[in-house]
Amino acid sequence: MRGKATEVAGEKEKAMSKNYAICAISMTLLAVAVCAGPATADTITYRQGLNGYSDMIDTKLNRYNQDTSYEGQYLEVRYYAGHEDVNSLLKFEGLSLPAGQTVESAQIKIYVDNVTTTWAVDYIRLYEAKRDWATDATWNEADPTNDVAWQSAGAQGSNDRGALQSQTLMENISTNSYVTFNLSADLVQSWIDNPQTNYGVMFVANISASTVLAQTTFKSSEYTTYEERRPTLIIETVPEPTAMVLLLGGSGLLALKRSK
């Protein structure tokens, strides 16, 4: 009987030891969570010429000069008589984030020179670009040097442009003002993780009436007078959540090992 009692006592001691181990794990996890604190956002800004950044490219495509490439200080969107007349492409290359950071939100900010609108539902729309293009792209070709055409002239095909990112009513835009467009955080993160899939974005004018004009011009990356008016990519970042999970998991395992 004494041997049986000793065995039972031993089992109780083991159970208590396991309970202490669980408590140790819980306390360790709690301590780490408190030390980590809430995630704080950082802001990373890309603009041609800012802090030595020089990897932005842009151009516009013009229906009325279909084989002409445009490089200059101004970009444009125009819609008239039921079709797109001028579209603009922008791309920020060479993007990176600090180690352990991930994209929480992103925006593109442009500086508008002129707005011409005669209809209450005229929009500037921002789309994801779906294929590579060159700085000398034209209405007909994404890459004239290599004779690569758009799926549909003016980059209007489903393989040329992807999802609508955001849009702004032209009637809400003032001449000589900044306008901001939201981008999908997942899209910008993919540009960083897989730079070969970064094809940039496309600005397009769109209206519901077929006989009126909607037009907006804005500064390009080559604008020289005020550099702050060049297109700007603003990325808000937070620490990667996986980094905290790994830290918590490691602490738990450490506490468990100590309990054996």
Buried (B, 14 or more C-beta within 10 A) or exposed (E): EEEEEEEEEEEEEEEEEEEEBEEBBEEBBEEBEEEEEEBEEEEBEBBBBBEEBEEBBBBBBBBEEEEBBBEEBBBBBBBBEEEBBBBBBBBBBEBEBEEEBBBBBBBBBBBBBEBBBEBEEBBBBBBBBBBBBBEBBBBBBBBBEEEBBBBEBBBBBEEBBBEEBBBBEBBEBEEEEBBEBBBBBEBBBBBBEEEEEBBBBBBBBBBEBEEBBBBBBBBBBBBEEEBEBBBBBBBBBBBBEEBBEEBBEEBBEEBBEEBE
